């Protein structure tokens, strides 16, 4: 397997649990204001929220938390807790960037739906019509795979063994196009009929899938004629002034990159699993590695060839601008990224038999005070993230955690419940 071209990640080190807990539970930081500052109110004290989050940190051995609450087109509450970097005792920040995991899928979908607005494709079109090769499940070669099926996890494409093997420090050496063609095309470098595709046919079932969003990003490239990362920068990040947001580590300030931590307790590795094995930590030169010894273990700053599914780097502050744009019908401070009707289309329940109410990428969460909630969570080695929105109330909550297993949806749910108090 080729090594990535950029390996400027942070080096792993085990952290003593007792030192971590005593420091993290007592520390709350705040960051400087930057960009759209007029929409960021000074945060009122909220001992109840602080106590709730610190309890979650203690329960799940979380290194750091950054969170905010958006209401009436303003951030009305925000706070940080614990550390972005335990080794250097650097506090968590609203402005430090980290991988936001599968929240990234909402940006990929935003890019795609901009092209849908332009009439470049229809949701029920066969994606093969927009590719240089047919995209088919070899078990069901006559059944088309459509844009809608990809957006709703019903394509029958599977995250195979190759996906789990491609985590690496730094940016990927394999391009998005080479990865997607190699994964889906018979005879490709990463192709495996049994591993890469389900036995069931497209549209028969729902099963969460990451590779589908790499394919959707590649389709954006095919239809727009632009590199996907460049497309997102000019069509989404720059209009929203998300200047510290990027798909590539080479484009972000790694001195302000949150360190991801995997916690080991009594030999139990708290980590996403792949093929029945914990992904553990991502290390220079070895990729996914199961750490030894109890405590917090640091991963490098890592990326993946299928980056459009979960490897966008941004901060809590800048993600709040994206949330405000969605709550404002696709516009922020006169800069539009989507039409309001497009957002309504994305937040419509699809006819999907699944464990959750599925929209176009976004999914419905537990209602708050009888109001519909839409959002997306994310999980990768050392990281958990969550964003929730109550569209008809103009409310959104965001939480970033840099220790896997911390369940940030508990924090965002609590923030939505507390919104009337702000």
N, C-alpha and C positions, 0 to 999 in steps of 0.2 A: 504493500500500500504506500502511495506517495506521501511524503511528509509535507505539512503546510509550509508556505513560503514565509510566514510571519509567526514566529514563536515567542513573541515578547509577553508571555504570560507571567503571572505571579507564582512564586514557588510555594509548594505545599509545606505546611508545618503543623504538627499537632499542638493544640492549645489545651492547657489544663482547665478542666471543667469548673473547678471551684473559683479560679481566678476570673473566668468568664462570667459566671453567675453574679458574683459580688459586684463586678463592674457594670455589667449590662443593665441590671435591674434598676440601678440608681442613676443612669445617665440618659438625659434627653437633650437633643441638640436642635438647633434651628439654623437655617441656611440664609444666605443673602438673597435679596430679591433681584431678579433679572428678567427682562423681557415681559411684556404684558403685566408689569408689576401693579398697575392700577386695579387689576382684577384679583389681587391676592391680599385679602384682609389680614391684619395682625390676628394671630390665633388666640381666641379667648381660652382661659384655663378650663380644663375639663378633667377634674380628678377622677371621675367615673371612667372615662375612656382611657386615661393613663393607667389606671389600676387594671382595667380589663386587658389591655395590651401587655402590660408587664407580667400579668398572670399567664398569658399565652406564652410569653418568652420563657418564663420559668418552667412551665409545663413541657414545652417542646425543645428546650435548650437552644433557643434562637439567638444568633449572634446580633442581628440588627433588624430594625423595622423602620420603614418610612411610609407615611400614609397621609392622605388628605381627603377632604370632603368638599365637593362643589355644589353650590346652590345659587340659583338666580344669577347664573353666569359669573360667579365669583367663587374663589376658594375661601370658604368661611372658617375652615379649621385645617390645621396641618401640624404634624409633629414628627420627630424622629427619636429613636430609642436604640441604645446599644451601639454596636460598632460596625462600620463598613470594613474595617481591617483590624482584626484582633491583634495581630502581631505588632502592629505599629500604634495600636490604641487610638485609631482615627475614628471619630464618631460618624454614625450614619448621617446622611445628608439628603435633603430634598433635591439637590443638584448633581449629586454623583450619579453616574450612569451604571446600568447593569443590564444583562440579558433579561428581557421581559417574557421569555418563554412563549407560550402559545397565544398570549395577547397579540403577538406579532401577526397572527393569522388575520386579525381584523384590519391591519394595515395592508396586507396582501389583497384582501377582499376589497378594500377601499380602492386600491389601484385598479383592480379588475372591473369594478362597477363603474368607474369613470369611463372605461371603454364601452361598457354596456349602455351608458347614457348616450354615447356617440353613435349607437347603432352598429357597433363593430361585430356584435354577436348577440344571440338570444340564449337565454338560460338553458333551454332544452335542446340546443344544438349539440351534435356529436363533436367532441373536441378534436377528433381525428381530422375533421375538415380544415383545421387550423394548424395542423402539424405536418412535418415532412415525412412522417411514417404513421401508420394506424396505431392508435392506442386501444388495445383490446386485452381483456382477460383471456389468456389462452384456453382456459376451461370453458369459456363461453364466447367464442370469437365472433358470433353474429349479433351480440348484444352491445349496442353503443354505450359509451361512457360520456355523459353530458356534463356541462358546467354545473348544473344544479346538483347532480349526484356528487360531484367533487366537493361542492360547498356544504353539503349536508352529510358527509361521511357515509355515502352509500355506493361508492364507485366500485367496490370490491378490490381496489388496490390495497395491498397490505404492506405494513412496515416490517420488512424482512430483516434477516441477520445483518445484511450490509449496512442498513441504517444505523444500527447500534455500534457498528465498528468504525464509523466515520467521524466520531467526536475527536477533535484534535485541538491542541493549544494553537492559538493564533488563527489566522484566516485560512480557509481551505485552499489547497492547491488545485482541486478539481473545480471546474466552472459549473455553474448551474446547468447549462445546456448539456455538458458532457455527463453530468450526474444523471439527469432525467433521461436522456437518450440511452445511457448505459444501463439504467435500471429497468426501463420499460420496453426497450427494443430487443427482440430475440437476437441472441448472439452478443449482446452488449456486455461490457466489462463487469457490470453489477447485476446482470440479469439472472434470475433464478425463478423458474415458473412456479415451483412449489412455495418458495419463501415469499415472493413478491406479490402473489395474488391469492385471493380467497377461493375456496371451492365453490362458493355460492355466486350467483350471477349479479351483475350490477342492478341496483334497485331492489334486490331481494331483502337486504338487511341493513342495519345501521351498525357500523363499527368504526370507532375513532381512528383517523388516519392522518399521518403527517406528510407522507410523500405527495398526497393529492395537492397540497399547497405549494410544494415545489413545482409541480406540474402547472398549477394555475399561474404562478409567477413566470414560468417559462412561456406560457401562452400570452401573458402580457408582453413579453419580449417579442414574440412572433407577430402579434397584431400591431404593436406600436413601432417596431423597428428600433427600440431603444434597450439598452442594458437595464435590467430591472432595478438595480440599486440607483442608477441615475434617474430613472423614471420617477421613483418614489421621492428622491431628493427634490426634484423640480416641481412635481405635481402635488406633493403632500407636505414634506418637511419644511421646505422654504415658504410656502404660503402660510403655514402655521408658525413660522419662525422657530421651528424645532432645530436649532443650529447645532446642538450637541447630540443629535439623533442620527444613527447610521446602521446599516446592515453589516458593515465591515469594521473590525477592530482597528485597522490601519487609519480609519477616519476619526477615531475618538481619542481623547486624552486618557491614556491608561493610568496616569497618576491619580485620576479621579474615577477609577473603575472599582465598583464594589467587589470585594472578594467573596466568592461562593464557598460555603462550608458544608461538609458532610459530617454529621455527628455519629459517633460510634459509642454505644452504651452496652457494656457487658458482652462485647463481641457482635452485637446486633448493629448492622450497617443501615442507617436510615437514608435510603436512596431510592430513586426509580429503578426498576428492574428491567432487564432486557434478556429474553430467552431464559427466564428463571434465575438470572444472576444479577446482583446489584451492579449498577453502573459505577457506584462509589464516587471516586474523584477522577478528574481528568488531569493527567500529568504530562509534562514535557517528555516527548520521546516514546511514551507508552500508551497514550490515550486513556481509555477507561481502565481503572485499577481499583481493586477492593483494598481499602486502607486497613492497616493493622494498628491495634492499640486504641483504647478508649479516648474520647475527647473530640474536639473539632479538628477536621482535616481540610486544608485549603486546596481548592482547584486552581488551575491557571485560568486566564481569560481565554475561553475556548469558542470555537465556531464549528460549522458543519456545512457541507455542500448543499444540503437541503435547507439553507438558512431562512427562506421565506416562511417556513412553518413555525419558527420559534426562536430566532436569534437576533432580533432587533435590539439595539442598545439605545436606551433613553433613560430619562430621570422621571421621578414622580411629578416634578413641576411641569416638565414638558408634556408628559402624558396627560396631565390635566387640561392642557390646551386642546389636545385631540378630543378628549371627552366633551369639552365645552362646544367644540364644533359640531359634534353629533347631537348634543342637546339643543343647539341652535338651528337645527335643520340643515346642517352641512356647511355652516359659515361661521367664521370667527373674525371679528373686527373688520368686516367688509371683504374678507378673503374666503372664497368658497372652494370647498374640495368635493362636495357632492350636492345634488339637488335633494330637497326635503322629501320628495316622492320616492327617491331611491332609498333613502334611509328607512322610510316606511316599508318598502318592499323587503329590505333586509331583515326587518324586525317582525315579519309576518311568520307565524308558525307554519312550518312545512308539513306535508302529509308524510310523516316519518314515524315508524314504530321504534321508539328509542326510550332510553331511561330518563330522558329529559325532553323538554319542549325545544325543538331545534328550529332556528331560523336559518338565514344564509350566513353561516359561520357563527354569528352570535347565538346564544341560547338563553332561555328564560330561567331565572333563578326563583328562589322562594319569594312570594309576594311580600311587600312591606306595607302595612296598613291598608291592605286590599288593593294596592297598586301593582301593576305589572313591572317586573324587574328583568332587565336584559344585561348580559355581561359575558365575560370570558375569563377563565383562569389559565394558569400556566405552571409547568413543573419541569425542571431539569436538574442535573446534579448540583446540589448546593443552593438551589433557588426555588422559591414559590412566589407567584404573583397573582393578583386578582383585580379586576375592574368590574364595577356594577353601575348600572344606570336605571333611574326611574324616569323614562322619557317625558311622561305627561306632567311631571313635577319639576323638571329641570334640575334633577339631583344626580350626582355621581359620587362614588367612593372608590378610592384606589389604595392598594396596599402592596408594598414590596417587602419580601423577606429574603435574607441571604443565608438561610439554613433550610435544607429540604425537610418537609414534613410539618411545617409550621401552620398550615391551613389558613392562609390569608383571607379566605372567604368568610371566616368567622369575624374577622376585623371589619371587612367591608360591609357585611350584614349589620353589624353593630352600629357602624357609622350611619348607614341609611336609617336605622331605627332612631338614632339620636338627632337626625337632621332637623326636626321641628324645633329643637332647642337652640338653633343657631340662626 
